Amino acid sequence: MKAIVVEKYGGVEQLVSKDVLDPTRPEGLDILVRVKACSVNPIDIKVRSRVYDDFPDYYEHVPKDSYQVLGYDGAGVVETVGNDVKGFKPGDEVYYSGSPIRHGSNAELQLVDSMSVAKKPHNLSFVEAACMPLTWITAYEALVERMEIQPGEQAAVLIVNGAGGVGSVASQVARQILKLPAVITTTSRPETTDFSKRKGATHTVNHREDIPEQISKLDLKVPLKYVFLTHSTANYLPVATKICAPFGKICSIVQTKDFPQYGTEMMAKSLTFVWELLGTKPWYKTDVGSHGRMLEELRQLLEKGEVQCHHTQTLPLTAQGLRKAHEAIESGGSIGKNGLSVDDPGIGGQPFA
């Protein structure tokens, strides 16, 4: 099969087209998917650059071939299924978030654990569907499982980087799933502010200005008990500690070696800090089926129109297209998600070339 691979970790030029062996026939709970679309997330950039360190020994567990296929979101059509698979059959259209230590979706075929898969929403294209899984699961786990926000709770949440991939679905989890009365996001440009408000934010604050002062001026009627950091933990953690109400919770998805909490109000307020990492469940083989259940719930929400897809741009699933998608994230300022398509008309390029 054809794939876009990394043979040597480094810059975007290391993303190259290559003929590789087809995956083995699926066994057990695995299914083999013919990939129709994928999307790019910050993890792709970090793994490609060999700086990914959410797991201390990550690179000891990646595939031992002479290359690595990236891509942690995907959508496609089931080719074959393992003997223990239930609920999926050849021909089914599916979407999923794959394992961080198996070959990914930047290839014609991909082996995926069926426990992390759901049927594709019928009202989304393959490329739109491929933009949703990683960001939705991450946001859902952060707000519902890590911070344990209760549905209908009379509290506010601040989401840093409201127009980003995770931020723009976290605001929807907060409003549509948890029904919070106040969802505040950070933005800075008119286009990011508008995008974030359309994705559920009730208020926005400019991250280039004094955030605590802006929060104070909002005159919220409920306490700001939760802060979700999707960008620059080191920069925003002191701010989060300052604005978070006593006994509140702060959750981050962004690594940092600088944890600036000494001499702050974290202990005085009895605040809780917790990490969110989507890969924890598949890595430690703990409650992996919850990812499939989250995506099935999301499918229903999308089909009812209660949640919106945050796809903003489609690129061809070629080496050049994938490089552009990586560069867009590295440059900063991206809005929503960039998807890559195998066969959507009008975007050009021979797939996987």
N, C-alpha and C positions, 0 to 999 in steps of 0.2 A: 504494500500500500504506500501511498504518498503521505508525507507528514512535513510539518515545519518544526525543526528541532534545534536544540542548542547542543553543539558538540564541544564547545569550549565556552565556559562562562565569561561574560563580559558585556560589551555594549550591544546595541540593537543589531549591529552588523553580524552578530553571532547567530541570529535567527535565520536559518537557511532551509531551503527545500531539500528533501532527501527521500529516496526510496528505502523503506524499512520493511522488516518482516511483519506480516499480519499478526494481530494478537492471537493467542491460543483460543481454542474453543472454550466458551464459558462453562465453568463448573460450579456446583453448589448454588449460591445465591447471586452469582454474577450474571450480567446480561451483556451482550455485544451490541453496540449501537453504531449505526452508520451516521456520522456527524453531519448535521446540516448547518449548524451555526455554533459560535462560541462567543465569549466576551473576554475582556481583559480587566484584571484587577491588580492592585498594588503588589500582591504576592507574586504575580508573574514577573514583575520588574525586579523584585528583590531576589527571587530564585535565579533569574537569568544573570544578575550581577554578582551572584554568589555572596550576598550579604544577608540572606534570610536567616534569622536566628530566633524565631519564636520557639523552636525546639533546639536545644543545645547541640544535638547530634544529628540534625536534619540531613546533612549531605552524606551521612553514613547509611541512610535508609532509602535514598532515591534509587531508581532502577539502575542495575549494574551494567547496562549496555554502554556503548561508546557514545551515547547521546541521551538527551532527556527531552521528552515531549511535554511542553507546558500546556496550560489551559485548565482552569479549575471550575469553569462553568461550561455547560453544553446543552444542546438540544438536537434531537435527531430521531431516527427510526430504528426500532429494535430489529436486529437481524436474527439472532438466536438467543436462547435463554438456557441457564443451567438447570439441572434436574430439580433443585429445591426452590426454584423461583415460583412465586404465586402472584397473580394479578397482572402479569405482563406476558405478551405473546409476540411473535414476529409480526411486523407491520405496525405495531403501536407507535404513535408519536409521543415522545417523552422529553422531559427536561430534568436537569440534575446538577448537583455539585459533586465533583469527583474527589477522590482521595488525594491528599497532598503528597503522597509517596508512591503513586502509580503514574504511568504515562497518561497524559492529559488529552484534552479535546482539540488540540491543534493537529489533528490527523483525520484520515478518512474513516478509521474505525477505532473504537475505544471500548475497553472492558470496564464496566462500572458495577459497583455493588448495588443490587436492586433495592436495598433498604434505603438508599439515598436518592431514589428516583420517584417521579410522579408523572402522570399523564400530562401532556402539554395542554395548556389552556386553549380552547378551540378558537378564541377570539384574538389570539396573539400569533404573529408569524414566528417561524423558528428563531430568527435573530432577536426578536423582542423577548421571546421566552428564555433564550440563553443569557439574557442580561440580568435575570431576576434571582436565581437561586442563591449564590454566595452572599449577596448583599442582604437579601431578605432573611436568610437563616442567621446571619451575623447579627442583624438588628433585632430580630425576634429573641434570640438567645440573650442578648445584652439586656434588653428592657424587661422581658418576661421572666427569664430564668436567672440571670446574674443579679440584676437589681431588684427583682421580685416585685415590680410595680403591680398593684392590684387594679383590676378593671373598675373604672369609675372613681378611682381615688381622687380626692380633692387636693391635688398637688400639681406642680409645674415641673417640666423637664427642660433642660437646656441641651441642645444637640449642636456640637461644634462641627462646622462645615456642612451646613444644611443642604447645599446644592450638590454635594458629592454623591458617589454611588451608594454608600451605606447611609449617609445622612438623609438622603431624599426618600429612602424607604423607612428609616427609623421614625421620621415624622409621621408617616402613614400608620406604622404600628402604634405609635403613641395616640393618634387621633381615632383611627378606625377600629383598632383592636382593643386598646385600653381606655378609649374615650376620655383622655385627660382633658381638663378644661383649658390648660395653657401649655402650648408647645412652642418653645422659643428656639430659633436657630441662628447661627452666625452666618452672615453673608457680607458682601462688600460692594458688589456691582448691581446696577438696576436689574440686569438679566438674571443674576443668581438670586436676588431677592424675590423677583417675580416667580421664578421656577420653584423656589422653596415654599412660597406661600401656596402655590398651586398643588404642592405635594403635602400639604397639611399643616404647615407652620401657622400659628395664630399670631406670633410676633417674631420680628427679626431684629438683631443687633449687629452693628458693624464691628467685625473682628479687628479692624485697624484702629479702632478708638477704644476708650475706656469702657470695658464690658460691665464691670460692677456698677459704674455710674449709670449706664444705659439701662441695666436691669432695674435699678432703683427707680428710675423715672417711669418705668412701665406701670408702677403702682398695682402690682399683681394682687388679686384677692385670695390667692392660695399660696402656700409656702413653696419655694423652689427646693424640692427635696432630692432631685435627681439631675446628674450631669453625665452626658455620654460624650466621650472624647473620641472623635474619629480622625483627629489630626493633631500632631505635635504635642504629645503628652507632656514633655518637659516644659513647654511654653504655657500650656493651658491649665496644668494641674494647680498651680498657686491661685489662679483665678477661680477655678472650680471650688477650691477649699474656702475661699473668701465668701463666695456667694451662696454656697450650699447651706441649707437650713440644718440645725442640729439633728443628729441621728440620720442624716441623709446618706445617699450612696453615690459614688463616682465610679464609672466604668470606662475602661479604655481598650481600644483594639490596636494601639500604636506602640511599638517597642520604644524603650528609652533606657539609656544607661545612667541618666541623670534623673533622680527621683527627689525633687526639691520639696521635702515636707518638714524638715527639721525647723522648729521655731514657728510653724504655722498653726492654724486653728484645727487641724485634722483631729488631734487628740482631744482638744478642749471641747469640740463639738461632737465627739464620739462618732466621727464619720467612718463609713466603710468604703474601702477602695477594692475593686475587683477587676481582674482581667477577663476579656472575652476573646476566645480563639475558636473559630469554627472547627479547626482541625483536631481539637482535643478528643472529640468522640470517636472519629475514625482511627486516630492514632492509638488510643488506648482501648479501642473496641468496646466503648461504653455507650449504651443507648443509641446506637447508630440509626436505628429505625425511626428515631424522632425527626431526622432530617427529611425523610420521605413523607412523614405525616405533616410536617410544616409545609412542604411543597404542595401536598394535596389540599390542605386548607387554603393556601395561597391561590391555587388553581380556581377554587370555588369563588374566592373573593374577587379575582380578576374577571372571571366570567360574569359575575353579578355587577361589575363596574364599581365595586366598593374600594378597590385598590387600583392605582394606575401604574403602568409600566414606566420606568424612568430612562428608557432607551432614547438617545438623542441623535446618534449618527451610526450609519452602516458603512463598513469598509469591506473589501473583498478578502476572503480568507486565503491570502497569498503571503509570501514572505514580506513583500513590500507593504501590504495592508497591515500585517501584524506589527511591523516595525513602526508604522505611523501610529497605531493604537498605543504601543508602548511609549512612544515619544510624547503623546498627548498627556499621559498620566505623569510622566517625568517632568514635563514643563509646568505642571500645576495649573489650576484654574479650570479644569474640565468640569462640565456640567453633566450630571447624570452618568449614563454608561454608553460606551462605544461597543457596538456589536460587529461581528465579522460573519459574513454569509458565504456559503458554498455556491449557491445557485440563485440568489435573488437577482432578477433582471435589472439591467441598467447601471450596475456598479463596476462592471468590467473586470478583466483578469481571469486567467485560467486557474481554477482552484488548486491550492497547494503548490503553485509554481514559484 
